[in-house]
Amino acid sequence: MVKQAAAGRPNHLFRNLNSKIASIPMILVASVIFLGGTIWTVIYSFTNSRLLPRLNFVGLDQYERLWASSRWIISIQNLAIYGILSLIFSLVIGFVLAALMDQKIRFENAFRTIFLYPFALSFIVTGLVWQWVLNPEFGVQSVVRSLGWTGFSFDPLYDPDIVIYGILIAALWQGTGLVMCLMLAGLRGIDEDIWKAARVDGIPMWKTYLLIVIPMMRPVFITTLVLIASGIVKVYDLVVAQTSGGPGNASEVPAKYVYDYMFQAQNLGQGFAASTMMLLTVAIIIIPWAYLEFGGRKRG
């Protein structure tokens, strides 16, 4: 009987055959374009390619030039400041807004739409809008001064010491709504009995969030962190739209460095080296996430 049942089952290789056939184009694209392109970029980062790629290996020369460049160091520093603050403020503001929205407030749908709407805009549009808002001639500074505070000064995009914070403001305005929606979905997934039990036990609401709710939302937080971090590493168009990397190189970021060297300076080898360093950063983000999401589940 066991042999007959086994014989009646389809071979594991042929299960869901239609789905496997339909996924072949996606697998080919991922293998040939993404994986192949990544390997190609890493290989040519060890060459002295200029206008056109050529296999003339120079060892680690491109990486030595990269890390000796003050422009690259500035871009890394900006990315670190922007990334750390973006992660912290996006999560904190997004979670607080989600917690407020979870109180069954009136006009919830309208508020949710208002907060999420900026995410529907492109970074170019967001950058241009905030370039106008932060312009000292007709933006926030001009409006406040017209109200009588003539000594008020607020022009972050024109001050090299704080220009990255002006870019951060625009990024938070656009991305916080998405974080709020992700957190709100996580909060709505919490069993109502947990809230009732916490109220019966007299646990303050802030402790309920901190000690019970947030640990239960671990998958939501991990997914949100990965989405935010991937956006941080590739930030480019927001910087170009607001400052074009200025004043000077004060708001330079790695993605803009790569673009400028590959398409303007016609130094493919240097651009490939910078791209490889960005790829390494993405790997540092993705590998721990994959381990937490899939490795932990297998142990459980």
Disulfide bonds with the S-S distance in Angstrom:
none
